Amino acid sequence: MKLALIGNCAYQALIDDRARVRWLCWPRFDSSFVFGNLLDEEKGGIFSVEPAAPPSQIQQEYLANTNILRTVFRTGEDLFEVLDFAPRFAQYERFYKPTMLIRRIRPLAGGPVVRVRCRPVYDYGRLQLEPTMASNHIYWKPPGSELRLTTNVPLTFVLEERPFLLEADAYLVLTWGRPLEAPLEETCDKFLRRTRRYWETWVRHGVVPDRFQRPVIRSALALKLHQYEDTGAITAATTTSLPEYPGSGRNWDYRFCWLRDACFTLGALRRIGQFEEMERFVTYLLNIAEQSPERLQPVYGISGESRLDERILDHLAGYEGNRPVRIGNDAYRQLQNDVYGEMIAALAPLFLDVRFQDLASTHSTSLLERLLARIEQTMEVPDSGPWEKRGPSRIHTFSLLMHWTGACAAARIGERCGNRRLAEWGRRLGARARDLIEKRCWRPDRGHYADSVETDDADAALLMMVNLGYLDPSHPHAETHVRALGERLRADHHLLYRYLQDDGLGETKASFTVCGFWYAEALARLGRVDEAEEVFRKLCGHANHVGLLSEDIDPETGRLWGNFPQAYSHVGLINAAFAISPVAGPIV
């Protein structure tokens, strides 16, 4: 997947290594695509900048420590670059983040001849929009809004897709809704400077490990773009319906907020010293908790929508011909009881970190107690487990692990805040969860904890028993558990399957990227640092040309599959990097 992610926490776009916008949903993460030829070459529209003659060389990279993308084309002696970015910077005590894509085309050598093509669509390709030329722009009319391309390129050349000699910087500004009404060149250059400064400052104010700094920074920048800042929701991935494996039919819409994924994303961002994302997510969580007083769903829409009914878009060909294309996700219907412990973990810094205690409102305290009550109520209630299998409900070990995690966090909060009742309640529930895990989930004949109280199967999510501190490295089960899971689930030396048993959806063929990082992290926490580093480096070797990872990796070809980029994969990379190479102390 030679795709690069840009965005500004209001929208995301994927641009391929030929400077084609392959994915852009407006005005929100979960809206219809405006450009979506990732899922259908004919119906997905096009927005490309390309040399008139076939290029002899193309290079693509991010400007260091930013989400600004640079693509350089060479054709013989002719050379030009395309800079793509979504404006984001501080303005009037808030962040300016318009639904605006800026593309700057700059000649670098010779006399490059360039062609621009811009054909947006809407309603997932059902609406082929008609362009209208105005005095200095072209506009299209999707339902309820306006798309406008403001440019200093002759409009006729754009409409007719006619090649032109690039003699000076050319600017293409595509907007949804409010157009750019300011001096074109001056405004674009100013937005570029301010956006670059914003990302460089955001990175500089974070924490990085002693080694592996570049992959950690790129992962952090990708995670940042998965928060829909308006509401605080954190999405699982940018795309929908990129299959886990060719022909598998496992094509899901990941443009929603899985509470579990969001919790671990926040943990990774806190690890690198970024906290504003947590503050925004807590607001999102408080809002969905108010509308869901009885139970939390595993996944919600980015506005907090509770219904995410799946629909199949039969008119789209699918990624490389892989159908179906789905929008919506029926996982919202499932029962996944681990979410209560994860949400306590997400809230915990409000109570345990003095820098955020002013944010611990009456609402968050009440929610904390409601979450702990739900842990007590659901401790032995069967659920679907973390992998959303379509089989029978069981009491899953991972859910018990997260019950333990949340209960222990609540106990710490009670101790810190002088709330004896909360502390004792948390300790009691933590002990109960541990007792269930030890008595009903450990399989001495297999050397690992099983995926549920009534089955014997291996589950890669249980590598988190070490990573979350449930199993201390000195625990007699710790190393045998990690080794046994690694052996049973290994697809390759460094690639692991999530599980091997039938999940009601067919055979599992692709390895799950984050599982390999969980394994590397667990090895490092057991003191097997050299082995962990070898696994980590091989996994990082699967990242694409700009350092991004998808959900799945084909163990036979090493090719990336699944939705892209996958937040969970980059969370795993960050956590494993810090486990292998902690933050360096001061030199003096």
N, C-alpha and C positions, 0 to 999 in steps of 0.2 A: 504494500500500500504506500505508494509514493505520494503521500498527502501531507500537507502542513496545516496546522490549526492557527487561525487568527481570531480575534474577538475583543470585546471590551466589557464583558459581564452583562451586556444587554442582548447580544447576539453572538453567534459563532459562524465561521465559514471555513471550509476546507478547500485548499488550493493545491493543485497537483504540481509535479515537477516541470510542467510545461506552461505554468502560470495560468491555467484554466480554473475558474471557480467551479468546483465540482459539487459543492454543497453549500447552500445558504438559505436558511429559513428566516423569514421576516413576517411580522415584527418581533417574534419571540422564538426561543429555543424550539418550542413544540408547534410552531406554525407550519403551514404549507411551505414547501421550498419555493424559492424564486428561481434558483438554479439548483437542479438536482439530477444532472445527467450521470451521477454516480449510480442511480437506480434505473435510469432509462436514457440511453444515448439520444434517442429521437424526441422523446416527450419532455426531457428534463431541462430544456433551454440551454443557453451557452453564454459565457462571458469570458472571452479569451483575448490575450495580447500575444501576438506571435510574429516572427519574421516572415516576410513574404516568401522567401525561399527556405527550404529545409535547413535547420541549423546543424552545424557540425559539432557543436558542444553546448550543453546546458548545465549550469551549476546553480544550486539552490541552497540557501542557508538562512537562518535567522540572524539579524543583527544581534550581537552578543548581549545576553541578559535581557532580552526583550521578546515580545510577541509580534515583532515587525519582520516581515518576510522579504527576502531579496532573491530574485531570480535573474540570472545573467545568461543572455543568448549570444552565441558567436556564430556568424555565418561568413566564412572566409576571413577577411580583414575587418568586417563590420561587427560591432559589439554594442549591445545596449542592455540596460537593466530595467526590471520592474520591481518597484517597492509596493507592497500591499500591507495595509494596516487599518485597524478600526480605532478611531480616535478615543483616547481615554486620558483624562488628566483632571486635577483638582481645579475647581472654579466655583466661586461664590459659596465656599464652605461645603461643597458637595462635589461629586464626580460627574464630569461631563462625559457622557457615553451615548452619543446619538446612534440611531440606526443609519449609519453612514459608512460606506466602504470607499476608501481612497486608494487609487492606483496611480503612482507616478512613474512615467516612462522616461528614462534618461539616456541619451546617446553617450557612449563611452569611447568609441573609436570608429573610424571609417565613415561610411554613409549608410547606416542601417535603414532598411525599408520595412515598415511595420504594418500589420493589419489588425484592426480591432473589431471584434464581433460581440454584440450585446443583444441577446434575444431572451428576455425574461419570460417566465410562465407563472401560473398560479393554480391553486386548487390541485396540487400534486400533479401538475402537467395537463390537467383537463382544459385549462384556459390558456390558449395561445394569445398573448397580449399584443395588441396592435400599437405600433409606435406613432407618435405625432411629433413633428419637428416644430419647435418654437424659435424664438430669436437666438438664444444661446444655449439651448438645451433640448433634449428629447425626453418625452414623458410617455408613460403607459398608465393605464387605469385599472389596477386590480380592484376587486370589490371593496368599497369603503375607504380607499386611500389612493395615493399617487406614488408611482415610482418615477424618479427623475434622474437623468444622467446629465450632469453639468460638466462641460469639457471645453478645452481650447483646441481640440482636434476638430477640423471641419466636420460639421454634422453630416454632410452628404457622404463623406468617407466612411463614417460609422454606419449609417443606414444602409449604404450600398456594399459595406464590407470591402471597401476598396483600399488597396495598399497605398501608403504614403511615405514620403521621405521624412525621417525623424531628424530634424535639424536642431531642435531645442527641446527642453523638457515639455512633455505633454502630461496633462492631468485628467483623470477620469474620476468623477465623484458621483457615486450612485447613492441615492437617498430614498428612504421610505417615509412618507408623510411630509414632515417639514423639510423643505429643500435647503440647499446652501444658497444663501443670499448675501454674499460677501465677496471681496476680490478673490478670484480663484487661486492664482499662484501663491499670493502672499498668505492666504488662509491655510492652504494645504501645507506649505512649508512650516508655518507656525504650529499647526496641529501635529506635524511630524516631530518637530523638536520637542514639543511638550509631552507627546505620547512616549517618545523615546526616554525622556527624562523621568517620566512616571515609572516605567517598567524598570529602568536601571536603579532607581531609588528603592522601589519595592524589593528588588533582589538584594540590594546592598544592606537593607535593614533586617534581612533574615539571617539565619544561622545555617552553616553548611558543615558537613563532616570534614575530617582531615583529608580524606581522599574521595574520589568519585563525585567531585563537585559539579562538573558539567551535567552529567545525567540527572543529578538531584535537582539542580536549578531548572533544567528543562521540564522535569516532571512537575515541579512546583508551579511553574508558569502555566503548564497545561491544566493543572488542578484549579488554579485561580479562575481560569476561563470557564470552568464548569459550574460556577455559582451564578445563578440568575439574581443579580444584586437587588432588583426591585423588591423581591419577596424574601430573599435569603435562601431559597431552595438550591440544593446541589444535585446536579444530574449525574447519572451513571456514565453517559457517553454522549457524544455529539450527534450520532446518527441513529437511524432506524434500519432494520432489515438487512444488515450485512451478515451473511450466514456464519454460524460457528464453524462450519465445514461445508465444502461444496456439495450440493444435493441433499443436505441434511434436513431442510425445511425448518431448521432452528433459526428463524429470522425474526428477531424481536425488536420492539421499539424501546430504546433506552433513554429517551429524552425526558425522563421523569425522575422524581426524587425518591430513591430507595433510602429509607431511614438508616438501615445498616451501613450502606456504602457511604452515606453522608457522615455518619459517626466516625468511621475510619479515615475518611478524607480530612475531617477536621483534626483528627489526631495527628496525621502526617503534617498538616500545615502548622499545627502548634509545635511540632517537633522542630520545624525550621524557623520558629519564632514569629509566625504570622497568626494574628488573633482576630482581626476584624471580621473574618469570615465566620468565626464562631458566634460573634455578637449578632450578626445578621441571621444566622441559622436559628439561634435561640428564639428570635422573634417569629420566625416561620413555624417552629415547633410549638410555641405557645398558641399560635393561631389554629393549627390543625388539631391540637389537643382540645381546644374549646369546642370545635365542631365534632370531635370524636370522643366524647366523655367516657364511653363504655370500653372501647378497645381501639388500639392503633392498627392501621393497615400497614403492610410492609412497604407500600409505595403510594405516593400521592403525585398529583400534578404540580407544576411549578407555582401555581397560584393557591395550592392547597386543595385542588379538586379531588374528591374522593372516588368518583366514577371515571374509569379510564377504559371504557369498553373497546375491545379490539375490533378493528375492521380490516378486511383484506382489500387491497387496491389491485383489482384484477387487470386494470389497464396498463400497469407498469411491468416492464420486462424483468426487473430485479437486477441486483448487482451481478454482473457477468452472467446474466440469464438465470440467476437463482431466485426462484419464486418460493413463497409468496412475499409480497411487500405488505407489511402490517403497520398500522398506526393504532395507538392505544396499547394497553397491556393488561391482560386479565389477571396478572399476578396480584392485582389489588384485592381480588376476592379471597386470596389465601389467608390462612391463619399461620403467622410466623411469630411465635412468642418470644423470640430472642430480642425483639425490638425494644422491649421495656428496659432491659439492662443496658442496651446500647444508648438509649436516650438519657438514662441517668448518667452514663459516662460522658455524654455530650454536655450535660448541664453541670457536671461536677466542678469544672474550673470556676464557675460563678461563685461557688462556695469555698473552694480550697485555695484559690489564688487571690491574694489581697488586692491585686490590681483590678479585679473585676467584681469585687463584693458589692459595689454600689449598683451593679446590674441585677443582683439577686433580689428580685421583687417578691411581693406576696404571691403573685401568680406563679413564679418559678418554684417557690417553696411548696405551694399547694400541688403543683404538677409533680414535683419530686415525690411527694407522699403518695399521690395517686399511682405513679409508676411503680413504686415499691409495693403498693397493694396489689397491683396487677401481677407482679412477680409472684407474690404469695398465692394468688388465685389460680395462676396458670402453671405453677411449678410442675405438676404432673398431668397437665392437659396435653394430649397429642396434638401435633401441628405438622405442617408441610416441610419443615426444616429450611435451611438457608438456601438450598439449591432449587426450590420451586418445582420439585418433582411432581408428577401427576399420579403417583401411587398412593397407597393408604397412609393415613396420618399415623404418626408415632411420637413417642416422647424422645426427642432428638437430643443427643449429647451436646451438640453445639448450643441449643437453646438453654440447657442446664448450665453450660459454661458461661453464657451471657447473663443468666440469672445470678450466678455466683459473682460475676464481675460487677453487675449493677448493685447487688446487695452489699458487697464489700465497699464500693464507692459510697453508698449511702451511709454505711457505718462510719467511714472516715469523715464524711460531712457532719454527721451527728456529733462525733467527738470534737471536731474543730469548732462547731458552733455552740457547743455546750448543750446539745439536745440529747439527753440521755435516752429518751424513748426511741428516737430515730436510730441512735447508735446501737442499742440493744436489738431493735427490730432488724436492722441490717445484718448484724452479726449472726442472729438466729437463722435468717433466711440463707445467708452465705454458708453456714454450717450444714443446713438441710440440703442445699444444692450439692455441696461436696460429698455428703453422705450418699446421695443418690448416684452420683457419678462413680464413686469408688465401689459401691456395692453392686451396681447394676450395669455399668458400662465397661469396666476393665475386663479384657479377655486375656488371661494369662497364657492360654495356649497359642494365641496369635501375637502376643507381645505388644498389643496396642489397645487403646480405648476404641470401642465400636461406635458406629454412627448413631445408634439408638439403644434403648434399654432392652429391646427384644430382638435385635439383629446382631450380626458379627462383622458387618462390612466396614471397610476402611473409608475414611472421609478426610480429605486434605484440609478441610476447615479446622480439624482438630489439631493441626500443627500449632494453632493459636493457643493451645493449652500451655505451651512453653512461652510463646511470645507475649501472652497477656499476664504471665506470672503465676498461673494456676499451678503449674509444675515447676518448682525450683530446679535448677540444673543438678542439684545434689539428690533430688528425689529418685528413688530406685526405679521408677517407671519412665523417667524423662527420656533418657537416651534410647532405650529399647522402643519406646513409643514412636519417637521421631524416625528411627532407623526402619522400623517395621512399616510405617506409612510410606516412607520413601521407596522401599523395595516393592511394596504391593501396588503403588500407584504410579510407578515410574513409566513414562513413555519413552524417555531418553535419559541420559545422565542427569540433565538439568531440567527436564520438562516433566511435569506431573499432570495426571488426570485429576479431576475433582473427585471422582468415584468411578467404580467399574460396574456396579449393579444396574439393572434395568430401571429406568426412570419414567417409563410410560411414554417416552418420546422417540424411542429407537436407540440404536447403538451409539455410544459416545466414542468419537474418533479423534477429536481435537484435544490437545492439552490446554489447560486453563492457565493463562500467563501468570496470574498472581500467585498460584499455588507454588510455582517454582521459587518465587521470592519469599513466600512464607517458609519454605524449606530452608532456603539460604539463611534467613533470619534465625530460625530455630537452631540450625547448626552453629551459628555464631554465638548464640546465647548459651549453648552447651559447651562453649570453649573450642569448638572445631573451626577456628577462624580461617585457616588456609583452605579447608574444604569448602566452607561457605563462600569464600571469595571466588573460588573456581566456578561454582554454580552461578554466582552473581554475574561474573564477567561474561559467561556464555549466554545468560539470559539477556544481558544488555546488548549482546551482539545481534540479537534479533530485532532491535529497534530499527526503525526505518532511517532514511538518509538525513532526517532532521531530528532524530532521537525520540520519536513517538512510538507507542506500543498499542496494539489492539487487545481485544479480550482473549483471543485464542491464537495458538501456534500449531501448525500442522507438524507433527513429530517426524513425518517422513521427508518433507521438503523444507521445513523451517519457515514456511511462508506464513505471514500474518493473516488471520481471518477474524471474523466477528466485528462487532461495533467498534468504532474508532473515533478518536482515541479513547481508551477505556480508563476511567478515573481509577478504578480498583488496581489496575496493573501498575500505574504510577505511584499509588499509595504504597504498594508492596515494594517497589524499587526504593523509595525513600526510606522506609522502615528498615529494610535489609541493609542499605548503605550505612545507616547510623549504627546498626548492630555490629557490623564488621569494622567500621572505622568511625569511632565516636568523635565528637567535637574535640579538636586539639586545645590543650590548655595554653596559657600565655607563655611566651618564650622566656620572659624574665618575671 
